[in-house]
Amino acid sequence: MSGVRLLPWAGAQGKPSYLVSDGLGPVARLADTVERVQLGMADDLLDHAADMLADRRATPGQLRFLPARMSESLTDVLRIAESRGA
């Protein structure tokens, strides 16, 4: 049985990349690993954001950097959710 899976990374020119497979091959396993890393990084980023927002010494530059990374992370998480049918 084969299926089409949205991969957790963008293809050429930022377009979606898809995999047609049974979900057991090396690219599917790599995609699973990348998804786990991306979700772990999103979780870590949320913890970091909470710490930074509570720190009154955080600089404007640090506070601008934070939403930029959060935006990237949210893009990854949404792609994973779409891939998984959520």
All heavy atoms as an XYZ file, in Angstrom:
643
protein
N       0.842     -1.173      0.000
C       0.000      0.000      0.000
C       0.889      1.238      0.000
O       1.796      1.378      0.796
C      -0.871     -0.019      1.255
C      -1.780      1.155      1.355
S      -2.825      0.932      2.807
C      -3.470      2.539      2.918
N       0.647      2.151     -0.895
C       1.452      3.364     -0.938
C       0.563      4.565     -0.668
O      -0.636      4.553     -0.878
C       2.155      3.507     -2.290
O       1.211      3.721     -3.300
N       1.203      5.621     -0.188
C       0.488      6.850      0.097
C       1.349      8.039     -0.251
O       2.541      7.915     -0.528
N       0.735      9.192     -0.227
C       1.445     10.434     -0.496
C       1.595     11.171      0.829
O       0.626     11.328      1.569
C       0.676     11.304     -1.512
C       1.396     12.609     -1.743
C       0.499     10.549     -2.823
N       2.809     11.611      1.103
C       3.112     12.286      2.359
C       3.768     13.624      2.075
O       4.717     13.713      1.291
C       4.055     11.416      3.175
C       4.528     12.085      4.450
C       5.496     11.194      5.180
N       5.942     11.809      6.416
C       6.718     11.216      7.291
N       7.132      9.976      7.070
N       7.090     11.843      8.374
N       3.264     14.655      2.729
C       3.919     15.959      2.686
C       5.153     15.876      3.570
O       5.066     15.519      4.746
C       2.971     17.047      3.198
C       3.549     18.453      3.329
C       3.958     18.999      1.959
C       2.532     19.367      3.995
N       6.300     16.182      2.996
C       7.547     16.098      3.749
C       7.732     17.339      4.628
O       7.209     18.410      4.318
C       8.728     15.936      2.787
C       8.734     14.606      2.034
C       9.808     14.595      0.959
C       8.930     13.442      3.001
N       8.474     17.197      5.726
C       8.619     18.304      6.666
C       9.657     19.352      6.249
O      10.156     20.099      7.087
C       9.024     17.602      7.967
C       9.750     16.391      7.517
C       9.054     15.963      6.245
N       9.971     19.414      4.993
C      10.872     20.445      4.489
C      10.339     20.921      3.147
O       9.617     20.218      2.455
C      12.302     19.924      4.356
C      12.434     18.676      3.536
C      12.443     18.577      2.169
C      12.548     17.339      4.020
N      12.561     17.269      1.778
C      12.632     16.483      2.901
C      12.609     16.771      5.293
C      12.772     15.113      3.014
C      12.730     15.397      5.402
C      12.818     14.588      4.273
N      10.704     22.136      2.808
C      10.263     22.720      1.541
C      11.182     22.264      0.418
O      12.362     21.981      0.634
C      10.258     24.240      1.639
N      10.624     22.234     -0.765
C      11.398     21.882     -1.944
C      11.929     23.136     -2.629
O      12.072     24.190     -2.011
N      12.174     23.011     -3.911
C      12.693     24.120     -4.705
C      11.757     25.320     -4.605
O      10.530     25.178     -4.667
C      12.859     23.689     -6.157
N      12.328     26.469     -4.420
C      11.602     27.742     -4.350
C      10.539     27.751     -3.262
O       9.507     28.420     -3.370
C      11.002     28.090     -5.713
C      12.057     28.252     -6.777
C      11.555     27.896     -8.152
O      10.430     27.460     -8.340
N      12.425     28.083     -9.141
N      10.764     26.968     -2.198
C       9.856     26.953     -1.068
C       8.560     26.191     -1.283
O       7.650     26.260     -0.465
N       8.490     25.457     -2.374
C       7.260     24.714     -2.681
C       7.214     23.419     -1.862
O       8.245     22.873     -1.493
C       7.190     24.399     -4.168
C       7.053     25.657     -5.007
C       6.885     25.326     -6.458
C       6.736     26.634     -7.239
N       6.490     26.403     -8.636
N       6.004     22.904     -1.592
C       5.878     21.659     -0.833
C       6.566     20.493     -1.544
O       6.579     20.424     -2.770
C       4.374     21.428     -0.760
C       3.745     22.741     -1.063
C       4.706     23.469     -1.958
N       7.115     19.590     -0.739
C       7.723     18.359     -1.260
C       6.893     17.187     -0.776
O       6.480     17.146      0.387
C       9.152     18.197     -0.736
O       9.988     19.185     -1.242
N       6.669     16.242     -1.653
C       5.856     15.077     -1.322
C       6.650     13.803     -1.569
O       7.525     13.754     -2.433
C       4.576     15.056     -2.167
C       3.658     16.205     -1.861
C       3.750     17.396     -2.580
C       2.718     16.117     -0.841
C       2.913     18.469     -2.297
C       1.878     17.178     -0.556
C       1.979     18.351     -1.278
O       1.158     19.411     -0.989
N       6.296     12.778     -0.818
C       6.892     11.461     -0.961
C       5.775     10.467     -1.236
O       4.767     10.452     -0.528
C       7.636     11.074      0.322
C       8.180      9.652      0.403
C       9.284      9.436     -0.639
C       8.678      9.364      1.801
N       5.953      9.642     -2.247
C       5.019      8.553     -2.522
C       5.741      7.270     -2.120
O       6.751      6.908     -2.725
C       4.615      8.511     -4.016
C       3.693      7.336     -4.281
C       3.974      9.826     -4.436
N       5.230      6.629     -1.056
C       5.874      5.402     -0.581
C       4.944      4.661      0.356
O       3.848      5.113      0.674
C       7.189      5.722      0.138
O       6.959      6.117      1.466
N       5.447      3.525      0.847
C       4.703      2.739      1.833
C       4.990      3.234      3.244
O       4.470      2.689      4.217
C       5.034      1.256      1.700
C       6.505      0.957      1.911
O       7.283      1.876      2.259
O       6.901     -0.206      1.708
N       5.830      4.263      3.367
C       6.161      4.822      4.679
C       7.259      4.099      5.406
O       7.545      4.411      6.563
N       7.906      3.160      4.757
C       8.926      2.353      5.426
C      10.338      2.601      4.905
O      11.291      2.062      5.466
C       8.582      0.868      5.290
C       7.214      0.455      5.841
C       6.940     -1.009      5.522
C       7.127      0.724      7.323
N      10.486      3.369      3.865
C      11.795      3.556      3.241
C      12.659      4.576      3.952
O      12.254      5.207      4.941
N      13.874      4.770      3.446
C      14.819      5.676      4.098
C      14.365      7.135      4.108
O      14.613      7.848      5.087
C      16.118      5.491      3.306
C      15.712      4.863      2.010
C      14.462      4.107      2.281
N      13.696      7.601      3.071
C      13.244      9.002      3.061
C      12.110      9.189      4.068
O      12.060     10.201      4.774
C      12.828      9.445      1.642
C      12.275     10.856      1.661
C      14.018      9.355      0.681
N      11.230      8.201      4.182
C      10.153      8.270      5.174
C      10.731      8.280      6.588
O      10.278      9.053      7.449
C       9.189      7.104      5.005
N      11.741      7.458      6.839
C      12.381      7.445      8.164
C      13.083      8.764      8.436
O      13.032      9.283      9.551
C      13.346      6.266      8.274
C      12.619      4.923      8.365
C      13.549      3.792      8.775
N      14.713      3.646      7.911
C      14.751      2.924      6.801
N      13.677      2.278      6.392
N      15.862      2.835      6.099
N      13.737      9.333      7.423
C      14.384     10.636      7.585
C      13.335     11.705      7.897
O      13.533     12.546      8.783
C      15.159     11.015      6.321
C      15.796     12.403      6.319
C      16.816     12.536      7.435
C      16.429     12.687      4.968
N      12.206     11.665      7.202
C      11.133     12.626      7.452
C      10.608     12.493      8.881
O      10.354     13.496      9.552
C      10.002     12.445      6.440
N      10.464     11.263      9.366
C      10.030     11.044     10.753
C      11.020     11.674     11.727
O      10.630     12.333     12.699
C       9.911      9.549     11.060
C       8.757      8.870     10.335
O       7.820      9.568      9.889
O       8.804      7.626     10.237
N      12.304     11.477     11.469
C      13.348     12.042     12.330
C      13.311     13.562     12.300
O      13.378     14.221     13.346
C      14.740     11.531     11.902
O      14.755     10.104     12.029
C      15.839     12.130     12.739
N      13.192     14.140     11.110
C      13.144     15.602     10.978
C      11.931     16.155     11.721
O      12.029     17.161     12.428
C      13.148     16.030      9.493
C      12.845     17.515      9.344
C      14.485     15.692      8.853
N      10.791     15.483     11.602
C       9.597     15.936     12.316
C       9.808     15.911     13.826
O       9.432     16.853     14.524
C       8.385     15.080     11.947
C       7.837     15.369     10.573
C       6.642     14.504     10.215
O       6.303     13.570     10.998
O       6.040     14.760      9.161
N      10.420     14.836     14.337
C      10.682     14.767     15.778
C      11.592     15.902     16.223
O      11.363     16.529     17.256
C      11.298     13.410     16.149
C      10.288     12.298     16.294
C      10.884     11.053     16.950
N      12.005     10.493     16.206
C      11.887      9.683     15.165
N      10.697      9.331     14.723
N      12.962      9.220     14.554
N      12.621     16.187     15.437
C      13.542     17.276     15.772
C      12.812     18.614     15.735
O      12.956     19.444     16.642
C      14.763     17.271     14.814
C      15.577     18.545     14.954
C      15.631     16.047     15.067
N      12.015     18.846     14.704
C      11.290     20.109     14.585
C      10.326     20.309     15.747
O      10.235     21.410     16.302
C      10.529     20.174     13.253
C      11.429     20.333     12.054
C      10.682     20.212     10.740
O       9.702     19.482     10.629
N      11.160     20.924      9.727
N       9.597     19.270     16.135
C       8.664     19.382     17.256
C       9.414     19.594     18.572
O       8.979     20.380     19.419
C       7.767     18.150     17.331
C       6.764     18.012     16.187
C       6.069     16.653     16.244
C       5.755     19.149     16.195
N      10.536     18.929     18.728
C      11.365     19.134     19.929
C      11.901     20.553     20.003
O      11.916     21.169     21.078
N      12.331     21.066     18.854
C      12.835     22.442     18.818
C      11.719     23.434     19.128
O      11.942     24.436     19.818
C      13.471     22.738     17.462
C      14.777     22.001     17.252
S      15.463     22.179     15.595
C      15.761     23.926     15.504
N      10.508     23.174     18.649
C       9.374     24.054     18.943
C       9.094     24.063     20.444
O       8.844     25.121     21.037
C       8.132     23.600     18.169
N       9.148     22.911     21.064
C       8.932     22.817     22.508
C      10.012     23.585     23.272
O       9.714     24.351     24.199
C       8.909     21.344     22.917
C       8.471     21.149     24.350
O       7.471     21.776     24.771
O       9.118     20.361     25.062
N      11.261     23.400     22.864
C      12.366     24.130     23.496
C      12.209     25.634     23.308
O      12.486     26.421     24.220
C      13.715     23.687     22.922
C      14.081     22.263     23.297
O      13.452     21.691     24.219
O      15.000     21.709     22.648
N      11.775     26.040     22.130
C      11.605     27.459     21.839
C      10.523     28.071     22.716
O      10.659     29.197     23.192
C      11.290     27.664     20.351
C      11.171     29.093     19.865
C      12.446     29.886     20.151
C      10.862     29.113     18.374
N       9.441     27.341     22.947
C       8.397     27.843     23.843
C       8.934     28.053     25.257
O       8.621     29.059     25.903
C       7.210     26.883     23.869
C       6.284     26.946     22.668
C       5.252     25.831     22.748
C       5.605     28.303     22.585
N       9.737     27.109     25.734
C      10.354     27.277     27.054
C      11.266     28.498     27.074
O      11.250     29.287     28.026
C      11.151     26.034     27.438
C      10.279     24.824     27.729
O       9.073     25.003     28.005
O      10.808     23.696     27.675
N      12.060     28.644     26.022
C      12.981     29.788     25.928
C      12.196     31.104     25.877
O      12.579     32.084     26.514
C      13.861     29.647     24.692
C      14.844     30.747     24.508
N      15.868     30.977     25.389
C      14.947     31.688     23.539
C      16.565     32.032     24.975
N      16.025     32.472     23.861
N      11.103     31.117     25.140
C      10.281     32.324     25.039
C       9.730     32.714     26.402
O       9.745     33.899     26.777
C       9.134     32.108     24.049
N       9.237     31.737     27.154
C       8.705     32.032     28.491
C       9.794     32.629     29.375
O       9.560     33.626     30.081
C       8.127     30.769     29.119
N      10.986     32.049     29.327
C      12.096     32.573     30.123
C      12.469     33.983     29.696
O      12.673     34.873     30.533
C      13.327     31.667     30.003
C      13.134     30.313     30.653
O      12.208     30.162     31.480
O      13.909     29.395     30.324
N      12.562     34.193     28.387
C      12.978     35.498     27.887
C      11.949     36.579     28.195
O      12.307     37.701     28.567
C      13.254     35.445     26.384
C      13.809     36.754     25.840
S      14.316     36.617     24.130
C      15.783     35.641     24.329
N      10.683     36.258     28.057
C       9.645     37.248     28.327
C       9.568     37.604     29.807
O       9.147     38.707     30.164
C       8.291     36.754     27.820
C       8.194     36.657     26.295
C       6.903     35.963     25.883
C       8.311     38.028     25.654
N       9.994     36.688     30.660
C      10.015     36.961     32.098
C      11.269     37.724     32.526
O      11.318     38.266     33.629
C       9.917     35.650     32.875
N      12.261     37.782     31.653
C      13.539     38.429     31.965
C      13.493     39.903     31.574
O      13.509     40.234     30.389
C      14.669     37.712     31.225
C      16.045     38.252     31.569
O      16.145     39.243     32.326
O      17.026     37.670     31.058
N      13.449     40.765     32.527
C      13.366     42.203     32.259
C      14.656     42.741     31.630
O      14.677     43.866     31.145
C      13.039     42.949     33.546
C      11.676     42.553     34.114
C      11.372     43.169     35.435
N      10.870     44.516     35.482
C       9.754     44.975     34.949
N       9.016     44.166     34.228
N       9.377     46.220     35.110
N      15.720     41.938     31.627
C      16.989     42.373     31.023
C      17.093     42.008     29.546
O      18.074     42.346     28.891
C      18.157     41.754     31.787
C      18.243     42.210     33.246
C      19.257     41.416     34.017
N      18.780     40.025     34.056
C      19.558     38.969     34.242
N      20.839     39.111     34.399
N      19.052     37.761     34.276
N      16.093     41.339     29.004
C      16.123     40.962     27.583
C      16.185     42.223     26.729
O      15.455     43.183     26.958
C      14.899     40.138     27.225
N      17.072     42.203     25.763
C      17.272     43.386     24.921
C      16.236     43.424     23.800
O      15.655     42.391     23.446
C      18.677     43.367     24.290
O      18.749     42.274     23.368
C      19.767     43.250     25.346
N      16.018     44.595     23.205
C      15.109     44.681     22.057
C      15.521     43.733     20.919
O      14.666     43.122     20.278
C      15.188     46.146     21.631
C      15.547     46.872     22.888
C      16.469     45.928     23.625
N      16.811     43.611     20.693
C      17.285     42.708     19.642
C      16.919     41.259     19.936
O      16.504     40.521     19.039
N      17.083     40.859     21.193
C      16.708     39.502     21.578
C      15.201     39.291     21.416
O      14.765     38.237     20.966
C      17.113     39.230     23.030
C      18.602     39.122     23.233
C      18.967     39.060     24.706
O      18.410     39.788     25.527
N      19.909     38.189     25.030
N      14.443     40.292     21.777
C      12.989     40.174     21.690
C      12.498     40.201     20.246
O      11.442     39.653     19.942
C      12.317     41.259     22.523
C      12.542     41.121     24.034
C      11.971     42.324     24.772
C      11.953     39.821     24.562
N      13.233     40.810     19.330
C      12.880     40.754     17.902
C      13.272     39.406     17.304
O      12.588     38.884     16.418
C      13.561     41.881     17.127
C      12.871     43.219     17.249
C      13.414     44.230     16.251
N      14.859     44.408     16.329
C      15.479     45.235     17.164
N      14.792     45.983     17.991
N      16.789     45.332     17.145
N      14.387     38.865     17.765
C      14.865     37.576     17.273
C      13.879     36.458     17.622
O      13.639     35.550     16.825
C      16.240     37.291     17.896
C      16.930     36.072     17.362
C      17.561     36.088     16.135
C      16.959     34.904     18.109
C      18.208     34.965     15.651
C      17.606     33.777     17.633
C      18.231     33.813     16.408
N      13.295     36.545     18.815
C      12.395     35.509     19.299
C      11.199     35.260     18.381
O      10.969     34.113     17.973
C      11.934     35.860     20.720
C      10.993     34.878     21.395
C      11.654     33.513     21.563
C      10.564     35.432     22.746
N      10.418     36.272     17.998
C       9.273     35.974     17.125
C       9.685     35.504     15.728
O       8.937     34.766     15.080
C       8.486     37.282     17.068
C       9.417     38.337     17.512
C      10.411     37.669     18.416
N      10.857     35.903     15.269
C      11.327     35.415     13.967
C      11.534     33.902     14.025
O      11.110     33.167     13.124
C      12.613     36.122     13.560
N      12.178     33.418     15.098
C      12.388     31.977     15.243
C      11.062     31.270     15.504
O      10.839     30.157     15.028
C      13.350     31.672     16.392
C      14.745     32.284     16.271
C      15.585     31.839     15.080
N      15.191     32.312     13.792
C      15.441     33.538     13.282
N      16.070     34.442     13.980
N      15.043     33.853     12.063
N      10.167     31.902     16.255
C       8.866     31.296     16.528
C       8.043     31.167     15.248
O       7.334     30.179     15.055
C       8.119     32.091     17.589
C       8.779     31.987     18.958
S       7.904     32.881     20.239
C       6.689     31.645     20.673
N       8.155     32.140     14.367
C       7.448     32.083     13.082
C       7.958     30.910     12.246
O       7.168     30.169     11.646
C       7.628     33.401     12.334
O       7.041     33.331     11.062
N       9.277     30.739     12.214
C       9.850     29.604     11.481
C       9.374     28.277     12.080
O       8.999     27.353     11.345
C      11.375     29.661     11.530
C      11.964     30.831     10.793
C      13.438     31.048     11.101
O      14.010     30.356     11.958
O      14.013     31.945     10.462
N       9.376     28.213     13.388
C       8.962     26.996     14.068
C       7.490     26.701     13.829
O       7.106     25.546     13.591
C       9.241     27.124     15.569
O       8.927     25.929     16.223
N       6.657     27.724     13.864
C       5.229     27.527     13.617
C       4.989     27.031     12.188
O       4.135     26.174     11.955
C       4.462     28.818     13.878
C       2.943     28.750     13.724
C       2.353     27.674     14.624
C       2.326     30.101     14.023
N       5.760     27.530     11.249
C       5.663     27.049      9.867
C       5.948     25.550      9.808
O       5.223     24.785      9.160
C       6.634     27.821      8.959
O       6.269     29.198      8.974
C       6.631     27.291      7.540
N       6.994     25.114     10.514
C       7.333     23.687     10.552
C       6.215     22.868     11.188
O       5.814     21.826     10.657
C       8.625     23.459     11.347
C       9.862     24.026     10.677
O       9.828     24.261      9.450
O      10.866     24.224     11.393
N       5.703     23.341     12.323
C       4.671     22.602     13.042
C       3.387     22.508     12.210
O       2.741     21.455     12.161
C       4.411     23.238     14.425
C       3.177     22.653     15.086
C       5.635     23.057     15.323
N       3.026     23.582     11.533
C       1.832     23.552     10.676
C       2.009     22.584      9.510
O       1.070     21.882      9.119
C       1.488     24.950     10.174
C       0.911     25.888     11.226
C       0.751     27.291     10.652
C      -0.408     25.369     11.748
N       3.218     22.517      8.963
C       3.481     21.574      7.866
C       3.352     20.143      8.373
O       2.773     19.287      7.692
C       4.873     21.811      7.280
C       5.140     20.953      6.052
C       6.517     21.150      5.446
N       6.665     22.485      4.899
C       7.601     23.357      5.277
N       8.467     23.046      6.213
N       7.677     24.537      4.726
N       3.828     19.882      9.579
C       3.698     18.543     10.164
C       2.224     18.216     10.386
O       1.756     17.122     10.055
C       4.493     18.434     11.477
C       6.000     18.523     11.192
C       4.163     17.130     12.211
C       6.855     18.729     12.432
N       1.477     19.175     10.925
C       0.048     18.955     11.166
C      -0.692     18.665      9.856
O      -1.523     17.760      9.787
C      -0.567     20.159     11.868
N      -0.370     19.428      8.829
C      -0.994     19.185      7.519
C      -0.633     17.804      6.999
O      -1.483     17.078      6.479
C      -0.573     20.264      6.522
C      -1.201     20.093      5.167
C      -0.741     21.136      4.153
O      -0.131     22.139      4.543
O      -1.004     20.930      2.962
N       0.625     17.432      7.150
C       1.077     16.131      6.678
C       0.350     15.001      7.392
O       0.005     13.995      6.787
C       2.581     16.002      6.912
O       3.031     14.695      6.605
N       0.100     15.191      8.665
C      -0.540     14.147      9.478
C      -2.054     14.197      9.408
O      -2.728     13.403     10.034
C      -0.071     14.256     10.934
C       1.409     14.048     11.115
C       1.829     12.687     10.633
N       3.262     12.505     10.803
C       3.878     11.424     10.451
N       3.210     10.432      9.907
N       5.166     11.302     10.631
N      -2.600     15.173      8.676
C      -4.040     15.246      8.497
C      -4.769     15.924      9.646
O      -5.979     15.773      9.776
N      -4.026     16.673     10.459
C      -4.657     17.351     11.599
C      -5.310     18.632     11.150
O      -4.947     19.253     10.187
C      -3.631     17.645     12.690
